[in-house]
Amino acid sequence: MLTLILLSSGLSTFSIINLSYSLGDARTINASGSLRMQSYRLMFYVNSGSKNSLQKIEEFENTLYSDALKRSLDWKTPDEIGEQYLLVIHKWKVMRSYIEEKNSRLYAAALKDFVDTIDLLVLETEHYAAFKLKLLTVSQIIGLALMLFIAFIAVRFTKRKVVAPLNQLMESANTISKGNFDVEMPKSEYIELSALSNAFQSTAKELSTLYRDLESQVKDKTLALTRSNNELTLLYDNLVMLHSGKLEISSLKTALNQLRAHEPETFLRLVIVQDNEEELVIEADGGWPLKPNLKTHFPLKFESNKLGYLEANSSEEPNYQLFENFAIMLARSIVIYNAGEQRQQLALMEERGVIARELHDSLGQILSFLKIQVSLLSKGLDSACRSPQVEQQIAEINEGVNTAYVQLRELLSTFRLTVKDPNLHHAIEAMLEQLKSQSNANISLDYKLPMQLLGAHQHIHVLQLTREATVNAIKHAQADHINIRCFKDSDTHVTITISDNGVGIDRVKIRDQHFGIGIMHERASRLSGIVELSGNPEGGTTVTLTFPPEQEPS
């Protein structure tokens, strides 16, 4: 642009100067032409001898020495024109001498040559004026061509150095607007464009970093939400599964397996223990590693109930939130199940209490009435009616009524057993404390059954059968040492033994009806199990009950 401005200014200056030098060319040509006319006029005055010839000579010299013609002697005027002008002046002096001598013949003879000299001056002046015009035209053409060429170069240069980088910046901006920040900025030697490219590059890098961070955060949040949703689904499904049926070992293991499937790198096992009871350990599929890594306990605690703990073994940091919630869910399910079992047992006890009251009010009174009647009958018979056969029949009736009354009292005692919570250990201890207060026998209990192993209906039958066997050992076997053991001898069966040092198994078989062995067999069948009686090497009898846990009564 500066070159164009300078070139344009130079052409304008040259044109102005050229025109300023050409302003007097017309006057010079007119003055030269006037000299020719005046030369012929002087010849007329010379031939006529007029007195005005001196005036005409003065006019001729005024024209000859005028400023218009004196320009021919300037430094900027070509030497040919100056020389021609001086030649005209020289010849004029000769012509003037002819006029002053009034020699018209010599003046007329030299006039043609003088006029030709003047014509040659006019011709040279015209050529010089035409040359200046041509020079002006050529300079304008050359200047215009140079301006067009420079403009073309400037446009090409601007397009390559400015427009192309700007277009690349625009393309980069469009690419960035579409989310692709991996763009290449144009290089330029211009400070402004370089600064703009650097600023744009820095902005693109910052946006790329920010965009990647946002994408990473969105991805992490999405994964976290997906994981939380899966965890909630896991907790909900297990909660529904545990509350939809009986809370058995199989259902607890199924819940552990589902948790293990969600956390495959973690080994899991559930340890249930209450009130110093035997631990119930349930392991998820995959077992428990021999070389433990990072073990973490999550307590099974719901409100004030402490039921054990969930143990996780993993080489990585465990998902504390999930395991804590899972442990809370298990504790809540166990507490709710215990509450349900307790309500079921209480309802069963209440029903049995009602039956016991009905039996006491009906059969108890009838048997008491029969005992009184039999006693009155025995006393009211006179000696004439008495005979050995009658006495025997009265004794048998009396013994039968007494036996029925004793059995009724034992049945009422059985029906009035109370279970205050779904803990068989506590219930057996309470029952044994009652028997200890009524006997001098030494009764010991070795209880090693885990919690949640038996159902409410099994609690009742086990408690009644244990009481029946213990009472028989006290009353009929006359034992003074009784040992009760409750343990799980396999994965599928529970064993309860009542061992005494009484009279032995032979006497038991003889007095089968008094021991109520048939009733014990009936209760065992309701547990889907069996009762066996065997003798001890050191004397006494062992009653063994074996049954599968968590089975509906047959």
Stockholm file with secondary structure:
# STOCKHOLM 1.0

chainA/1-554         MLTLILLSSGLSTFSIINLSYSLGDARTINASGSLRMQSYRLMFYVNSGSKNSLQKIEEFENTLYSDALKRSLDWKTPDEIGEQYLLVIHKWKVMRSYIEEKNSRLYAAALKDFVDTIDLLVLETEHYAAFKLKLLTVSQIIGLALMLFIAFIAVRFTKRKVVAPLNQLMESANTISKGNFDVEMPKSEYIELSALSNAFQSTAKELSTLYRDLESQVKDKTLALTRSNNELTLLYDNLVMLHSGKLEISSLKTALNQLRAHEPETFLRLVIVQDNEEELVIEADGGWPLKPNLKTHFPLKFESNKLGYLEANSSEEPNYQLFENFAIMLARSIVIYNAGEQRQQLALMEERGVIARELHDSLGQILSFLKIQVSLLSKGLDSACRSPQVEQQIAEINEGVNTAYVQLRELLSTFRLTVKDPNLHHAIEAMLEQLKSQSNANISLDYKLPMQLLGAHQHIHVLQLTREATVNAIKHAQADHINIRCFKDSDTHVTITISDNGVGIDRVKIRDQHFGIGIMHERASRLSGIVELSGNPEGGTTVTLTFPPEQEPS
#=GR chainA/1-554 SS CHHHHHHHHHHHHHHHHHHHHHTTHHHHHHHHHHHHHHHHHHHHHHHHTCTTHHHHHHHHHHHHTSHHHHGGGSTTSCHHHHHHHHHHHHHHHHHHHHHHTTCHHHHHHHHHHHHHHHHHHHHHHHHHHHHHHHHHHHHHHHHHHHHHHHHHHHHHHHIIIIIHHHHHHHHHHHHHHTTCCCCCCCCCSSHHHHHHHHHHHHHHHHHHHHHHHHHHHHHHHHHHHHHHHHHHHHHHHHHHHHHHSCCCHHHHHHHHHHHHHHSTTEEEEEEECCTTCBCEEEECTTCCCSSCCEEEEEEEEETTEEEEEEEEEESSCCCHHHHHHHHHHHHHHHHHHHHHHHHHHHHHHHHHHHHHHHHIIIIIHHHHHHHHHHHHHHHHCCTTTCCHHHHHHHHHHHHHHHHHHHHHHHHHHHHTCCCCSSCHHHHHHHHHHHHHHHCCCEEEEEECCBTTSSCHHHHHHHHHHHHHHHHHHHHTSCCSEEEEEEECCSSSCEEEEEEECSSCHHHHHHTHHHHTHHHHHHHHHHTTCEEEEEECTTSSEEEEEEECSSCCCC
#=GC SS_cons         CHHHHHHHHHHHHHHHHHHHHHTTHHHHHHHHHHHHHHHHHHHHHHHHTCTTHHHHHHHHHHHHTSHHHHGGGSTTSCHHHHHHHHHHHHHHHHHHHHHHTTCHHHHHHHHHHHHHHHHHHHHHHHHHHHHHHHHHHHHHHHHHHHHHHHHHHHHHHHIIIIIHHHHHHHHHHHHHHTTCCCCCCCCCSSHHHHHHHHHHHHHHHHHHHHHHHHHHHHHHHHHHHHHHHHHHHHHHHHHHHHHHSCCCHHHHHHHHHHHHHHSTTEEEEEEECCTTCBCEEEECTTCCCSSCCEEEEEEEEETTEEEEEEEEEESSCCCHHHHHHHHHHHHHHHHHHHHHHHHHHHHHHHHHHHHHHHHIIIIIHHHHHHHHHHHHHHHHCCTTTCCHHHHHHHHHHHHHHHHHHHHHHHHHHHHTCCCCSSCHHHHHHHHHHHHHHHCCCEEEEEECCBTTSSCHHHHHHHHHHHHHHHHHHHHTSCCSEEEEEEECCSSSCEEEEEEECSSCHHHHHHTHHHHTHHHHHHHHHHTTCEEEEEECTTSSEEEEEEECSSCCCC
//
